[in-house]
Each structure stands twice: as structure tokens, then as C-alpha cells.
């Protein structure tokens, strides 16, 4: 075997500490005090509840329960008064629209049932996002049903009517305009052509006044925009094609998560990671904190964020022939780039114009423009210029702004403290904020427009040149809400609604770009159905290239490093904090740290240990706290977490936290935006000291261990894979028998499953090489299967209810582990390799859970599914104990009614309940649950086929996870369909089944991970 | 009272009349009648009944005698033109039916002849006529519990009186013979004596009582949550008997989503208005019940306009499946080709909607065991059948049919997820 690495899920497992030893053999982390109580005779005798009392209560309880059960409630059934043509109870409708919040752009399809949006999926037909979707987008449906949304516009904190609101604003605007006053509109990045046209018409209609629109991105890409403006004369971002790139070098760019156009990049990236194609891209990552992209890199080098510039310059110099002084991994990257000219991409996450200028120069030198990078087809997904924003704040502070209108942005929350936006805003004579729920900015506004959710709104978008899309509502506004655009139309005294305005814009702009439809209505309806329209790129950059690299290089040489630096990063779930009130996203474990419901200071484990901070976290193992001062902003008592892969001499912190959520307004984490001085995503001005307190951390990290079985994850290197000898990288499990070694699949205690070859045989294949660990599948599963949110406290007790988890294993080479002393073993923590493994019910044909259920609540179907029948389950939990994959979840509580969960569980109020999928049972307390392989979708797919009198086609049925995967790592299908992709995948060289040696005959295959590194240095 | 009857003698008369007419039609026109039926259903049935009752337009029974054929051709093809031409008859009809013009129909003279043949031959459902002559069946409700309690109390009083009388006689007898007066035993003492004298009988009796009690308890426990026969009062006294029975409206007309959706759906009031725009009075409750639809839609029956104050009708749900059961109507109606009546009973005879079947799991499973899968002409099942290994094909087809359960229809995961 070429690969016998050791895998460890956390520092605890690597160290094999006594505490870990104790916990790993237990199912439950917590200590159960039954013995203490029952063993103490004195306590029992003095107990106020006698056995007789107990029996009385029991008898009474049983009787009361049976009597109560006899009464049937009278249910009402209320049909529509006037039913729409296509709104049929029990039938789902799908609407193509898009998600565009200035941070993420995604073409989506919204599933509605009985008129309620319940699920968001990627639009598979979109050539831009290719059906890719992430957790933030697919969880956004829950924000629609947020109980705290504004239900009417507010004036001076009091609810009012729109007519009053609009007339007041109109009156003020008229006065201000008449005297030639200043009006400023501050929004997040807007790509909507109609909105832009409307705003420019507003400006043009009032030449007397000084009206300006400023775009603002909390996570700014200003540096890139400026660099492109200087180099190509266009202040936009280029579009990339990573699927053609053989060499990908990222310096601090988390292009799978927070980098602009991350969804497009992720889906392209996966296409270049298929070893069966004969080639695979090689991914180098240079970064401080272990990011999602870094965890998937072939070669990763931890470094301080202040060194990003120097690394870029080192690559630049290397390409220019100045090869001295480059670090080995930098050299490796530069040489790989040179070998793949025109088929490589260099990305950098820095917000420094100079660094980005050098990156442009490198890509230009490599001849990547026109091949893997296209500046002539720019992307408009980040437009905020830091200088413009700073200018606006200055104007505000000067008190010269009469009317400030804010939409889609929350600057009081996410602007750095030194800009003091709150103080600046108070100087505007009138401030009008459009927000969907109360936030920090709307709290400071004199007037608040109750903004409609994007699923209730009409809009359009132009994320990338030539890609025009329509946003259409999939539900009527739930409350008395409006969009800014509709109000602007009314303030300007124009006729019609924003919907009419969009139509007019499209008939002028997009309709002439095509010739397929002769009538506009026809074109409009076709586009509305598809969700997007591919027109010609209207913006073309000048072909000429201005090289600014030499001045930039000298500017970069002045960047100073310090002994302790901090990097600000976006988490996969929370992103820039737009949706930090969304409990699905808060409970999504971070792909790297597996921590939920918090942000924290991440530190290198070696350094953490040296400082005496706890490096292991669990129900009874809390994190230590520190006081940290960043750029003069002090955070007291914040937790510090040991994070393998964190560059020495650096710490990192996630932005987007520190907002109040839930009915009790509990603040989750702390707001790191305040310390982002100058909107720079790192700082060298950091000092910290131990605060000496403990902080509870809810992590899923060391739960559900793999019991030391190393047959769970398989990986190899590209050169070994390319030899084609399966035994070298994916050997079959052999069992020693009296007849000699036999393949595990030929040895069986049980009879083969009777109908494995008849009817359907559902199964799944998961490609570990494509899986990037983003967790989109997890949130998609939550929303499809009504998975309850349990909250931080229950996650700490290992009682999270997710049907699907992504196991993250760190790995290091075996010799380094076995020949080293304990102290030396820590070194892999500096820069471990990472494997992400989605894990859910494996639907074993010989399922260990099925044989131990005393009431046959879990049984096998003749279609290969391991069925879970909730109404039969009595909650013995034998099945969970007997499951080798630890994928079964027990309902410890009534999550729908118990007060403890009222604050966070969306299904506890009438509004939140609307998001539930009516085809899936909401499970009660005391029953087991687990992945059903989306049996409701299978049944629907079969029924559709029956009604249309045709066989089920491969790809007809997608599970929630497979459809949500941005890299198509998950394939679902029917093994009995000879042409199915899943059958082919299960027979491939890389296919293996997890813990196959116990003979579970699972129906989920995994594909061995292949790293593009030399086998001898892995 | 689930008895079909004509509520008005006029209807009875018309029914009998058309019944008799049916016999006078010569058999040579059978083919024309068949074509006519199809044509009638596609062109006329949405507004006219082939009988005498009025739907949107008048019933067509007798129309062939009342008017000239040529006039009918003109009227049907373009009534508006005929009215405009000032034809007396046409104007009279127009006035008579509240000036609602009949839309022009794209039919030929030959087709009109066929339709008229069909209308001539049409006879309303015979059962309607026969049943009303018979005695009205009264449902035997059995003895009420009050009666039983009353009888038991009377019985006890009788026992006490008899014992008193017996004691008086015994005491009198003793006094006469000069013996010592016997002590009067209490009821409990007497019972004790009786029991001790007949131990075996009472022991057996006790066992029998216990068994009966256990059986009763067992049966009633099985009945918990079973609401067979549930017949709640509805906000509108809607009668399936009248709509589906007498008027023969297809179930799918109102519950159309049964054929493609999970739920059969309760029709929305706008669907009711397809007919009730014009039918403003019912045979039993007059305008009272129908006006509730108008209230829901804020519809003014005189001006035939809709107002803004619409409010939904809150029906009482009759069939309540537990939340953990997935049931899909279209699977059963469209794919399984099961008639509605199989589960819902003879709905066309219900005056009040009720739960016909038990709706228990045993009831579902039994049907899945017995019902044949409708495999013919379904591409899905062709493929599934193709995939069956030979031995299974043989095993399944032993009894000549493949049942739902043989294709996995009684597995938990088919209904519970």
C-alpha cells in the first residue's frame, strides 16, 4: 500500500490523551449519574417520592394519556377563494430567480408548495453558476420567515403607513432638491441594470441637487478594482475559467468561499480535479488561516498575511528570472506556473492595490488573459470603492448631507470603528434606511423602510457582462413591505411600479440583443421561465495593458510585518454576516474547526499550548479566553481556539458575528468588523493577554470518532493513480479464511439481499476528490428534511440533529508519527493535509441497525433503502449503538414545543413553520431519525415516471445533498439501471466502501481522493 | 337518511315523462345517439342538462317538440344573430332566461341532429324514479343508553319490591304458625347467601363477564383514533347526492387535483361559480345554502358582479390521516386506476360527507396485498417487469397477477417518511 497515513480528527486524537481514550469508546460524552443515585441507600430512603407514589403517578399518567388520546381535534380545511391556475395543493411549483446580496451571486430555482417557498436549489441550466449553490444561498429561504422582520415602515420608531412614509420622504426630498442640497444613496453592490438606470434617472431629473450613489462592500475588493482600472482601464473584476487551469496559485484568496464569484470558481475548479481525464490541476495555497480553499490545496504553505505581497513579488521575480531567495514552495509554484503558461491562474485575496497590480502583471506574463482569465467579459459582483465610501463618511461628518438613503447595507455594524459611521450618520439631516429586520443601522435611522425579502421582490441582475437575469417573487409580500425601487418611483412621481420599470428597461436593453422572440412579451416570459438571458457583453475593456508592476513592487517592499498578526476571514456559513440571524447557518459546523454558534480567535496549536491555553474542546472542556486589542479596538474575554494549520505568529478571527439573534436577542460571538481598520483584511497591530476565564465551545469535532479504523478514508497521489494498478491505491479488503485470503464481498454471513437485482436499487457515489467540504449539502438536507435546530448547548452535548455531516480528517505522514516523540508529533499541526468526507446513512444492505431493533422500526426496502419508521420507533437507541458509521440521531427533546428551543428553532412559531417540507414527517421526541436518501424525492420521481408512462431516467431524481453540491461530488442513482452514472462510479478504480471489512454491504460508494503531489513528498 | 328521492312532484313528473319518452325512441338511431352523447358532452353539457332540469341554460328535454328543426339549427349556430334579426321565438327565449345569450356553437346540422337524437333518447337515472315509490327506510338506531339505564333501575326496584313482598309473606306465615319471626336479611346478605349456595354458576358467570369485558376493552382500544363514519356538520349543507348522484357530475370535475396531486383538494368557490352563477336556487334549501358561496366570493347574484370582501369557506376536514402517513391521490387514481368509491364509498348517495373507510393501516395493507398493479401500457412498469429475475417473475405470477405488495407496496418506507 502506498498510503498508510494516520488520520486524526482533532488534536485530542493525535495526542491520544487519556480523556480522549475515555470518551472515544463511549457513545455519549456526558456522564450519566444513575449509579450515584441508585447506589446511595440513604438518599433513596429519604427520597420524598416513594415507590407507591411513583406507581400512583404512573397509573394516573397512563389513564390521563389514554383519555386525552381519545379526543380527536376538529381540523379545518380551507380552500382558496379563487384558486390560481397553477397553484394546486400538493403540487410543487418552481420559479427561476437569483440571489444577489452583494456578497454572493447565484442563479437559483425556488420550490414552492401551496404558495410557500420551502427550498432553494441551484439553477442547473445557468451557464454562469452551473447549478452551484452554497449554504448561505440555500438557507436564505429561512430568512423569509424571520419572525423579527419589519412588518410596516417606521417613522421615529413608530409603525406607519407607506402612503404617509412616502409622502413625508417626498416632501423632504422636494425641499432638499429645491435648495440644491445633498442626497446620498448608499447600497451594497448592485448589479441590477434597472436599479442603476432608475438611480441615474433620479440624479438626472434633479440637476439642481447634488445626488450621488455610493456602493459599499463590507468585504471589499477595492484593491482588485483599482488595479484593474489602472491596468486595463476598467474598474471591474475579471471572469475566470478554472476548469482550463492546470496550475492554480492562490495567495490568501479563499476562492471557494469569500472571494468574489466563489460559486462560479468552485464549480469550475471541480472540473479540473478529475484524475480520470488524464490530467488534474495543481493547487497551491499560501495563507495564514486554514481556509476552505487551503484545506483542498495540493501544496499549502502557511504564512503571515503581511507576507502575501512579498510572496506575490517573489513569484513575479522568479518568472522574471530573479530566482534567488524564493522559499521552496514558492519556487515550486512559480515553476509549475511557468510550465503551464496560458493554462494557469494566480489569485490573491489582498485588498491592496499594489499587490493586485503585481498579480495582474504575473497573469499577463503567463499569458493567462484571454485563456483562463477574461477582463473583456468583466464581473460586476463587487463594486465598492473604499475611497468613495471614505469620502461619503467624510461628507457625513462634515454635516453637509441632507438626505442619506441606505439599502441592503449595514454600515453601522460592519464599518470599522475608526470610521465612526454611527456618529457620521447622526449628522445627516434625514436618514432613511431600508432593512428587512431591525439592525444596527436601522436603529440609528429616523425613517425605516420595511424592505421586502428577495423572494418577494421583482428585480434584475447583471452579475457578469452578458449574463442578465430576472429576480421574480415566489410569494406575495408576507408583511406590509416594499422595495426601495418602488418607493423611489413614487418619490420621483413616476407612473407604474418597479415591475413595469424593469419590463421597460428590458424591452430597451435586453430585447434588442436577441432575435429568437419577435414579441417582447414572448421574450419576457421565456426569460422569466429560464431565469436568465445571455446577451452580448456591453462592457469591453481597452485591449491595451498598462504595466504598473515596478512601482507596485517597490511599494510592496515597504509593507511591514510584526510578531503577531491577525487575519479577518469569512466563515462558510455566516459569510459577511448578512444572515447571521439564520439559525441553520449558525448551526452549520465550520468546515475546518467544526465549531458552531461562535467566532473565536484561532491560533496555532503549538503556540496555544505554549501560552497555556486549552487545545481540546468538548462538553466538559472549555476554551480559555483572552483580551485582544486589534488596531486599538479591544475585545475582552473572547475565546481562543487551537487551529491546526494556522500560520505561526498569526491568529485569525471570523467577521460577521456579534449580531443579536433570536427572540431573546442573544448576541452570538463578537463583531470583528470594528477592528478592520481601513477595510484591510489583516492587521499587524495586535496585542493580547490571557483573561483567565473559560468559554464554552460547541464543536462537533471529536464526536463520532472512527474508532481508529483507517479504512474510512482512502487517498493517493496522481502519479500512483496514473499507473492504473488498483491494488496500489485502492486495494480490496481481504479476509483470512481457511481457504486462504478471500475478498470481503465474497464472504458473507447472511444471504444476499433478495431483490438487489430487481426493481430499483438506489445508491450514491461520493467523490472525495471533488468534495471541498463546503457544507452546502448539510444545509440543503436541513431544509429538505425538516431537521431541527438544537442550539449551542445541545451541540456541546453531542446532540446535533444533522442527518448529514462532513467529517474532516487531518492527516500527516506515518513515519513522522511513529518515529517521533510526543513533542515532535505536534509538528504536523503546523500544516496538516485535510480530507473532507460527507457522511450520512450508508443504507447498508446488511444493516447492523436493522437486526437489533426490537420493534422492527428500521427495516430494509427492496429498493436498497434502510427505512426508518418513526411511528414505530420506541427509542431504545440500540440501532445507534450498533451503527458503525454513527449516523443515527436521537430526538432527545420536543424541539417544536420545548421552551429551550423557542429562541432558535424556526418551527416553533407560525411563521417559521411555513418553511417545513410538507412531504416529510416532523419527528417527535423519543424517536430515532437519520438520512432517508430523500425517499420523498425518490417516490415523487417514480410517481412522475408512472404518470408519464416511462422508466425513471438517470438524473431524474436528485437527493437534496446531490443537487446542492457545487462540485457535483455527490451522484445519486439506480444501480439496476445499467446506464446510470452511479453504477459506473461504483465500478471505477477509485471506488471503495467505508468500513467495508465489517460486511455491511453499504449502498454508498466513495471515490478515493487523489492529490496532485509527488508520492515521495506526500 | 340516505335515500334518494325527488323533492318536488314536478321533478318526479318530468322524470317519468322522459322515462316514458325513452321507450318511444326507435332503435335505428342508436349510432346517432352515441355520437350525439359525445357531441352533447363536448358542446352542450357545461350549460344544459339533457333532462328537464335547468343548469346554466334550460334543460333540453322536449326541445325537439317545442321548436322547428330549422329554427334550432339557426339558434344553436348563432343565437345572437337570430335574436338580432328580431325572430319572435328567439327574443322570447332570450327574455325568458334573463337575457343571457347562448354562445354560438361550431356544429353542423348533422351534428345537431345527432345531439337531438341523444336528447330524445336520454332518460334520467332509473334508480331515482324507482326508489321514491318504496317506503322510506328509517335507520334503526337501537336502544339509547338512557333506555338501558331506565330498564336496569326498574329491574332493581322490582327485585327490592319482590323481596319485601316475599319477606312479608314469610313473616305472615311464621306469625300464623307461631314460629319465631325471621330476621329480615339485607340485600347484600341475601346476595352473599345466593352466591355461596351457587358457587360454580357464579364463578362461570364471573369468567364470562371478565372475558366479555376484556373483549370490549380490546375492541374499543382498536377503535381509538379510528373515525369511520365521521360525519361532521359542514358550514354549507353541500349534498354529494344532488351533485354527483342526481346531476351526475364527475368527481374529478370538482376534485380535479386527485388525478395529479397528493391531495384531492376541496374545490375553491370560483369553481362552484361555473354552475352557480346561474343556478341560484337549490331544490332543498332554496337560496340559503348557495348564497353562502356568494358571501364567500362577495358576489351579487342580481348584478352578477364580484366585490372585494372575499373570505374563505372553512370546511371541516373529514378524512384525517396522521402526519406520519404519506398518501398520494394521483398514485391511486391515475396510476392505480382505483375508483373513488373504493375508499370513499358511494359518495353519490351522501347528503353529508362522511368517512366511509376505516383508514387504518391494516385496511391500507390489506388492499395493497389484494390489488393488482396496473402494469398494462405503462412504460414504467414495463421496465420494472423487464428487470425482474425469472424466478421472481414466476413466483409473482403464480396467481396470475402481480400485486402491489409484491412490488414492495407494504414496505414501511412507501408511506412513512
Interface residues (C-beta under 8 A of the other chain):
Chain A: X66 X69 X70 X72 X74 X75 X76 X77 X78 X79 X80 X81 X82 X83 X88 X89 X90 X91 X755 X757 X758 X759 X760 X859 X861 X862 X863 X865 X867 X869 X870 X871 X872 X919 X920 X921 X922 X932 X935 X936 X939 X942 X943 X945 X946 X947 X948 X949 X950 X951 X952 X976
Chain B: X224 X225 X227 X232 X257 X260 X261 X262 X263 X265 X266 X267 X268 X269 X270 X271 X296 X297 X310 X311 X312 X313 X314 X315 X316 X317 X320 X322 X323 X324 X326 X328 X329 X330 X331 X334 X335 X377 X378 X379 X380 X381 X382 X383 X384 X387 X388 X389 X392 X407 X408 X411 X412 X413 X414 X416 X417
